[in-house]
Amino acid sequence: MLTITQVCAKLNIGTNLDLMEILNNDKYIILNKKKYEPHKFSALICKYMETNLTFLIFKTGNIIITGAKDKCQVNDAINDLVLMLNLIGHVDAKIIEWKITNYCA
């Protein structure tokens, strides 16, 4: 029997994001260990709270989530991220589409 060890997902929030603003703003309290080096990789990389989940946030509003243990953990992280973006001022941010892209066993 296979045991799922990691779930990866893709999210589109339907709005462009200023990655430098996210990197330098302490209001994004659920995002830890933020790293953005656009000359190396076009996404802001950060951890979701104190979990093993990692967000790869692209300026286009596409977000990759890795490190989840199950679909429920992905769903919770997505809802928290979109709520936080709305509260900070990204009122156009909403869940346009999200899907599981990979299961690792």
Protein Blocks (a to p, Z undefined) as FASTA:
>chain_A
ZZdfbdcddddehiacdfklmmmpcklmmbghiacdfkloccdcddehjbfbdcdddfko
pacdehiabfklmmmmmmmmmmmmmmnopambccfbgcdfbdcZZ
